[in-house]
Amino acid sequence: MDESTRAIVSIVWYPHRPDWHEVVYSDGDYGRLPGTLDDAAAFAEALGLELVTTPDGSVQWDRKE
C-alpha cells in the first residue's frame, strides 16, 4: 500500500521537538511531518482523530474506536 492511501491512526506532538509531529499508520509504520502543535491539531481534526491524555507532556490524537 502506498503512503497516500495508508490510514493514519495516531498523531503525537512532543514538547521537546516542537517543530515536527509523528504520525502512526494502520500498518504500524510511522513517520515525522514538519509543523507546530497547531498544525498537528488541525491535521488531527481534519482526520477525525480524538485527543487523548498522555502522562509525559506530549499531545496525542488517536483514531476513534
C-alpha positions, 0 to 999 in steps of 0.5 A: 500500500502506498503512503497516500492511501495508508490510514493514519491512526495516531498523531503525537506532538512532543514538547521537546521537538516542537517543530515536527509531529509523528504520525502512526499508520494502520500498518504500524509504520510511522513517520515525522511531518514538519509543523507546530502543535497547531498544525498537528491539531488541525491535521488531527481534526481534519482526520477525525482523530480524538485527543487523548491524555498522555502522562509525559507532556506530549499531545496525542490524537488517536483514531476513534474506536 
